Amino acid sequence: WLIDRLTKKIKTPIVTDIYNNFLWAGQAADAVWISLKLNQFGQIFHIAGRDCLRRFDFAQKVTQIFTLKSHLLTPVASSYFTQIAPRSKNTCFKTVKMENVLHIKPLSVNAGLRLMKVEKGHT
């Protein structure tokens, strides 16, 4: 959605006080497939990317990798958006179990975005 909005040159508010470790969908799919192959039924894994960063910082990386205009990003506090339920400001996960049991090394944000760019045909 962010790439779509920035491609259309739409100013976009992005929160500066919420942290995530973003994950390329391809690695998420790989993790599910590997857990099935290893018969890890009923197990709970934190499947996440390597880097824990603010959503605003992630959005800036998107503009760099996809060569989009960063001036269209507007930094805002999470209070800018109305929420139905309270949410944690930091939802970064520890991926130790993913790494040790599934033998998956989490990708960095830059690596995941570059793979996404290739998938979308933006080479």
Secondary structure, 3 states (H helix, E strand, C coil): CHHHHHHCCCCEEEECCCEECCCCHHHHHHHHHHHHHCCCCCCCCCCCCCCCEEHHHHHHHHHHHCCCCHHHEEEECHHHCCCCCCCCCECCCCCHHHHHHCCCCCCCHHHHHHHHHHHCCCC
